[in-house]
Amino acid sequence: MSTVLETEEHQVLRAAVAALGKRYGRAYLTRVVGAGGHLDELWTEAAKLGYLGVNLPEEYGGGGGGIAELSIVLEELGAAGCPLLMMVVSPAICGTVIARFGTEEQKRAWLPGLADGSRTMAFGITEPDAGSNSHRITTTARKDGGDWILNGRKVFISGVDIADATLIVGRTQDARSGRLKPCLFIVPRETPGFGRSHIPMELAAAEKQFELTLDDVRLPADALVGDEDAGLLQLFAGLNPERVMTAAFALGMGRYALDRAVDYARTRQVWKEPIGAHQAVAHPLAQAHIELELARLMMQKAAHLYDTGDDPAAGEAANMAKYAAGEACVKAVDQAVHTLGGNGLTQEYGLASLITAARVARIAPVSREMILNFVSHQTLGLPKSY
């Protein structure tokens, strides 16, 4: 893998995280998932080494880096077969939003814990009837004296059972226009009226999915993150890192699958030569490698733009990176399974579970079709269809 575009510090970080991932590996993840547990040991060690909070400000216990560094961590853990999905949510989305827009009290209360792994935060935006249309979010927040009252539902929210709080996207009414605008609220896990129910998934992952109900959830005034009038600016401060980190998640998974397939093709012998000597096997694997490398370039561009404060350009690049990495991941996993033939579906080789997992990068946090809508409208200037 070429690292020409990476700084020496990035290369050192990548190698160190790869070594950590290798100590745990796919067998660790499979064992934990099979027991219905969480990846606590890996999470704790990654935190202790400073990897989980590498993007958060140094004055609050973080590494002082950015999404570029955090994406390296997730990609390398994924390439080792043991990605930490909550990295996408806790330090990348929630940590970033609080670091950029939170009050001094919110920063002191949350960022050190998010950085050292002792606290985690989930993120609640998706709703049963809204899908990708954030303008149809029906979770509302109204003022009641000095408090906020939240009502609504969320679905497919990761890790609520282990998160200390969930950053909920609600909508408040603009007093001047009467329009609803998005706002972000920190909702502690045991807040009265904040209910959750587990959604069983056909997905081999330690992080569980939940449907949330908010029934007259009363929050103090300081539960609101940032400016009540900032709206979409603050929301996309979290959504763009989420897209970059989803790309990192996909790249790691694709690399893991490809490595297994290449190793198999190099050693599996049916006739006189290893099967990797045949172009029908070798060329699709080479194509998968090329597409993963190209997707990484766009991910690096998106992370760089975001970390340097160019939010509009970062939004475009983050969407493209997420799209490219999702497509490359699915193709790499499919080709890896086909390379192994029947062995690709066995528990021994552990690739079959990735067939479902790879689709996550195509579907979440925004579908590939919505990204194509975005690019055709925002980048190419074609008429809007949605």
C-alpha positions in Angstrom: 0.0 0.0 0.0 1.4 3.4 -1.0 1.8 6.0 1.7 3.3 8.8 -0.4 0.5 11.2 0.4 0.7 10.6 4.2 3.0 12.4 6.6 5.5 10.5 8.6 3.3 10.9 11.7 0.4 9.3 9.8 2.5 6.4 8.7 3.7 5.8 12.2 0.1 6.0 13.5 -1.1 3.5 10.8 1.6 1.0 11.6 1.0 1.2 15.4 -2.8 0.8 15.0 -2.2 -2.1 12.6 -0.1 -3.8 15.2 -2.8 -3.3 17.8 -5.4 -4.7 15.5 -3.3 -7.7 14.7 -3.1 -8.6 18.4 -6.9 -8.9 18.5 -8.0 -9.8 14.9 -11.1 -11.3 13.5 -11.2 -14.2 15.9 -11.6 -11.9 18.8 -14.5 -10.1 17.2 -16.2 -13.3 16.2 -15.8 -14.7 19.7 -17.3 -11.5 21.3 -20.2 -11.3 18.9 -21.0 -14.9 19.4 -21.2 -14.4 23.1 -23.4 -11.3 22.6 -20.8 -9.1 24.2 -19.0 -5.8 23.4 -15.5 -5.1 22.2 -14.5 -3.7 25.6 -10.9 -4.9 25.8 -10.0 -3.5 22.3 -11.9 -0.3 23.0 -10.1 0.2 26.3 -6.6 -0.5 24.9 -7.2 1.7 21.9 -8.3 4.5 24.2 -5.3 4.0 26.5 -3.0 4.4 23.6 -4.7 7.6 22.6 -6.3 6.4 19.4 -10.0 6.9 20.2 -9.5 10.6 21.0 -6.9 11.4 18.4 -9.2 13.9 16.7 -10.3 15.8 19.8 -8.6 18.9 21.2 -5.5 18.4 23.4 -6.8 20.8 26.1 -9.6 18.3 26.7 -7.5 15.1 26.7 -7.5 14.4 23.0 -4.7 14.0 20.5 -5.2 17.4 18.8 -5.5 15.8 15.4 -8.4 15.5 13.1 -10.7 13.2 11.1 -7.7 12.3 8.9 -6.0 10.7 12.0 -9.2 9.1 13.3 -10.0 7.6 9.9 -6.6 5.9 9.9 -7.3 4.3 13.2 -10.7 2.9 12.1 -9.4 1.7 8.7 -6.4 -0.2 10.2 -8.6 -1.8 12.9 -11.0 -2.9 10.1 -8.2 -4.2 8.0 -7.2 -6.4 10.9 -10.8 -7.7 11.1 -11.9 -5.9 14.3 -13.4 -2.5 13.5 -14.8 -0.4 16.3 -18.1 0.9 14.8 -18.7 3.2 17.8 -15.7 5.3 16.7 -17.9 6.6 13.8 -20.5 7.8 16.4 -18.8 8.7 19.6 -15.5 10.6 18.8 -16.2 11.4 15.2 -19.8 12.7 15.2 -20.5 13.6 18.8 -17.0 14.6 19.9 -16.6 16.8 16.8 -19.9 18.6 17.3 -19.3 19.2 21.0 -15.7 20.3 20.3 -16.9 22.8 17.6 -20.1 24.1 19.1 -20.5 23.0 22.7 -20.3 25.3 25.7 -17.2 25.2 27.9 -19.2 23.2 30.4 -20.3 20.6 27.8 -16.7 20.3 26.5 -15.3 19.7 30.0 -18.1 17.3 30.9 -17.8 15.1 27.7 -14.6 15.5 25.7 -12.1 14.0 28.2 -14.3 10.9 28.6 -14.9 10.5 24.9 -11.1 10.9 24.4 -10.1 8.3 27.0 -12.9 5.9 26.2 -14.5 6.0 29.6 -17.6 7.6 28.2 -19.4 7.0 24.9 -22.2 8.8 23.1 -24.6 7.6 20.5 -26.2 9.7 17.7 -29.9 9.7 16.9 -31.0 11.2 13.6 -32.8 8.5 11.6 -36.5 8.2 11.9 -39.0 5.5 10.7 -40.8 7.9 8.3 -38.1 10.4 7.4 -35.3 8.1 6.0 -32.8 10.3 4.2 -35.0 13.3 4.3 -33.8 15.2 7.3 -36.4 17.9 6.6 -39.1 15.4 7.6 -37.8 14.7 11.0 -40.7 14.8 13.4 -38.9 14.6 16.7 -39.7 18.0 18.2 -38.4 20.1 21.0 -40.4 22.8 22.7 -39.5 25.2 25.5 -41.2 24.8 28.9 -40.0 27.5 31.1 -36.2 27.0 31.3 -36.4 23.3 30.1 -36.8 21.6 26.8 -39.5 18.9 26.2 -38.7 16.3 23.4 -41.1 14.0 21.7 -40.5 11.6 18.8 -39.0 8.4 17.6 -35.7 7.3 16.2 -34.7 4.0 14.5 -31.4 2.2 13.7 -29.5 4.0 16.4 -26.2 2.2 17.2 -24.9 1.4 20.7 -27.6 3.1 22.8 -27.3 0.3 25.4 -23.7 1.1 26.1 -23.7 4.9 25.5 -23.8 7.3 28.4 -26.0 9.6 26.4 -27.4 10.0 22.9 -27.0 13.2 20.8 -30.5 13.6 19.5 -31.5 15.6 16.4 -34.8 17.3 17.1 -36.5 20.3 15.6 -37.5 23.5 17.2 -39.8 26.2 15.9 -38.4 29.4 14.6 -40.3 32.1 16.4 -40.0 34.5 13.4 -40.9 32.2 10.5 -42.8 29.4 12.2 -40.5 26.9 10.4 -39.0 23.9 12.1 -35.2 23.9 12.3 -32.8 21.1 13.4 -31.2 21.3 16.9 -29.0 18.9 18.8 -29.7 17.8 22.4 -27.7 15.6 24.8 -30.0 13.0 26.3 -28.5 10.9 29.1 -29.4 7.2 28.8 -31.6 6.9 31.9 -33.6 10.1 31.4 -37.3 9.5 32.2 -39.3 9.1 29.0 -36.3 8.0 26.9 -37.1 4.4 25.9 -35.3 1.9 23.7 -36.0 -1.4 22.1 -33.5 -3.7 20.4 -33.8 -4.3 16.7 -32.6 -7.8 15.8 -30.3 -7.6 12.8 -29.0 -10.2 10.3 -25.6 -8.7 10.9 -22.5 -10.0 12.8 -21.6 -7.0 14.8 -21.0 -6.3 18.5 -22.8 -2.9 18.3 -26.6 -3.4 18.6 -29.3 -1.4 16.9 -32.2 0.2 18.6 -35.5 2.0 18.1 -35.9 5.0 20.5 -39.0 6.7 21.8 -38.9 10.1 23.4 -42.1 10.6 25.4 -42.2 14.1 27.0 -38.4 13.8 27.7 -37.6 16.8 29.9 -34.1 18.3 29.6 -32.4 21.3 31.2 -31.5 24.3 29.1 -27.9 23.2 28.9 -28.8 20.0 27.1 -28.9 22.0 23.9 -25.6 21.9 22.0 -24.5 25.0 20.2 -26.7 27.9 18.9 -30.4 27.3 18.6 -30.3 29.2 15.3 -27.2 27.5 13.7 -29.3 24.5 12.5 -27.9 22.7 9.5 -24.3 24.1 10.0 -24.0 22.2 13.3 -25.7 19.1 12.0 -23.4 18.7 9.1 -20.4 19.3 11.3 -21.2 15.8 12.5 -22.6 14.2 9.3 -19.5 15.0 7.2 -17.1 13.2 9.6 -19.6 10.4 9.7 -19.3 9.9 6.0 -15.5 10.0 6.1 -15.5 7.5 8.9 -18.0 5.2 7.1 -15.5 5.3 4.2 -12.7 4.2 6.5 -14.9 1.4 7.9 -15.6 0.2 4.4 -12.0 0.4 3.3 -10.8 -1.6 6.3 -13.4 -4.3 5.6 -12.5 -4.4 1.9 -8.8 -4.7 2.7 -9.4 -7.5 5.2 -11.4 -9.5 2.7 -8.9 -8.9 -0.1 -6.0 -9.9 2.0 -7.7 -13.2 2.9 -8.4 -13.8 -0.8 -4.9 -13.0 -2.0 -3.4 -15.2 0.6 -5.7 -18.0 -0.5 -5.0 -17.5 -4.2 -1.3 -17.5 -3.6 -1.3 -20.9 -1.8 -4.4 -22.8 -3.1 -3.3 -25.3 -5.8 -5.8 -27.2 -7.8 -3.8 -28.1 -11.0 -0.1 -27.4 -11.4 0.0 -23.7 -10.3 -1.7 -21.8 -7.5 -5.1 -20.5 -8.6 -3.7 -16.9 -8.3 -1.6 -17.6 -11.4 -4.8 -17.6 -13.5 -5.9 -14.2 -14.8 -9.6 -15.0 -14.2 -8.7 -15.1 -10.5 -5.9 -12.6 -10.4 -7.4 -9.7 -12.4 -10.6 -9.2 -10.4 -8.4 -9.1 -7.2 -6.2 -6.5 -8.8 -9.2 -4.5 -9.8 -10.5 -4.7 -6.2 -7.2 -3.4 -4.9 -7.2 -0.5 -7.4 -10.7 0.5 -6.4 -9.9 0.4 -2.7 -6.8 2.6 -3.3 -8.8 5.1 -5.3 -11.5 5.3 -2.6 -8.8 6.0 0.0 -7.5 8.9 -2.0 -11.0 10.5 -2.0 -11.3 9.8 1.7 -8.0 11.4 2.4 -9.1 14.5 0.4 -12.4 14.7 2.3 -10.6 14.4 5.7 -8.1 17.1 4.7 -10.8 19.5 3.5 -12.8 19.0 6.7 -9.8 19.3 9.0 -8.7 22.6 7.3 -12.2 24.1 7.8 -13.5 24.0 4.2 -17.0 22.6 5.1 -18.7 23.0 1.7 -15.9 21.2 -0.2 -15.6 18.6 2.5 -19.3 17.8 2.2 -19.0 17.1 -1.5 -15.8 15.0 -1.0 -17.1 13.1 2.0 -20.1 12.0 0.0 -18.0 10.9 -2.9 -15.6 9.1 -0.5 -18.4 7.2 1.2 -19.9 6.2 -2.1 -16.6 5.1 -3.6 -15.5 3.1 -0.5 -18.9 1.4 -0.2 -18.8 0.2 -3.8 -15.2 -0.9 -3.5 -15.9 -2.7 -0.3 -18.8 -4.7 -1.7 -16.9 -5.7 -4.8 -13.8 -6.7 -2.7 -15.9 -8.9 -0.4 -17.8 -10.5 -3.2 -14.6 -11.3 -5.1 -12.9 -12.6 -2.0 -15.8 -15.0 -1.4 -15.8 -16.2 -5.0 -12.0 -16.7 -4.9 -12.4 -19.1 -2.0 -15.3 -20.9 -3.6 -17.1 -23.1 -1.1 -14.5 -22.1 1.6 -15.7 -18.5 1.2 -18.9 -19.5 2.9 -17.4 -21.5 5.8 -17.0 -20.2 9.4 -13.4 -21.3 9.3 -12.5 -18.5 6.8 -14.9 -15.9 8.2 -15.8 -14.1 5.0 -19.4 -15.0 4.6 -20.5 -12.7 7.4 -18.9 -9.8 5.5 -21.4 -10.2 2.7 -24.1 -8.6 4.8 -21.7 -6.3 6.7 -20.4 -4.8 3.4 -23.8 -3.7 2.4 -24.0 -1.4 5.4 -21.5 0.9 3.7 -23.8 1.2 0.8 -26.9 1.9 2.9 -25.8 3.9 5.9 -25.6 6.6 6.9 -26.9 7.8 3.6 -27.8 5.6 0.6 -25.7 5.6 -2.5 -28.7 6.8 -4.5 -29.0 9.9 -2.3 -25.3 10.6 -2.8 -25.8 10.4 -6.6 -28.7 12.8 -6.1 -26.4 15.1 -4.2 -23.7 15.0 -6.8 -26.0 15.4 -9.8 -27.7 18.4 -8.2 -24.9 20.1 -6.2 -21.9 19.3 -8.3 -23.2 18.9 -11.8 -26.0 21.5 -11.5 -28.7 19.3 -12.8 -32.3 19.9 -11.7 -33.2 18.6 -8.3 -35.4 15.5 -8.2 -36.1 15.3 -4.5 
